[in-house]
Amino acid sequence: MKKTLIIIASLALGAAASQAAVLCTTTFNRTGTSLDTVTVSTVSDAGLSTSTSIASENFSKSSAGSDLLASGSIPASVFSPNSNVGNNQNNTWSVSFTFTNDGSQDMLISSIDLSMIGFNGSGAAQNAGGGVANNNYVGGADGNLNKPVNITLGMSEQENQTLAYNGATSTNTSTGSWNGVHTGSYEYGDVLLKAGESMTLTVTASKNEAYGSGCFIGLTGIQINGEVVPEPATASLGLLGLAALMMRRRRL
């Protein structure tokens, strides 16, 4: 019985110390064609925050200017850099966000989800015409209906990770759909973000080697996943409670 209680206690402590959850979600609202028309909204129960706007020094693209594409029916929720990253001109765009742990407890970052959507130069949701065969792209479709774009995520003091997203938002060769948002998950080995400290995430879009025709792509959301590290006092109380339970069982 004593051995069983020890095993149960260990499992209980492990579960208490590892409660994976969504630490924050970040979304966008754009009303025009410039950076100062974009507002950033971050929701977090854990105390993780970022700026409510995108500063010019945190955004760049290789094509001329720093404008966004806001024509056509592009939803306001899409952060839409006006740069064709699908063609052979090897255009790129990049944007950085600094997240700060405003809580009183440390956090462990286990993964980050980026949600992206493709569109064309006329501001319409990207169709699938002239695509390439699926190669396990994020949001990939069967057949030659994929317009892959590389999305690289950088994190402070961590190696860059790249996923290939299908820029096509449907399997229709003539029309696309604004419901075709594709979400990819970037996995990390529990990166520690201490209370009061910050980390910078950089999202970069670039050409995928399998596709040489046009495709624009925009960012619609960032989700940071992980856990809040229990305070030492909380863990100690848990140990005391379990010890008391084991002593009571021994007396019985």
PyMOL commands that set and color helices and strands:
alter all, ss='L'
color gray80, all
select helices_A, chain A and resi 2-17+35-37+56-58+232-251
alter helices_A, ss='H'
color red, helices_A
select strands_A, chain A and resi 21-30+38-43+48-49+59-61+93-101+107-119+148-155+161-166+182-193+198-207+216-228
alter strands_A, ss='S'
color yellow, strands_A
deselect
rebuild
show_as cartoon
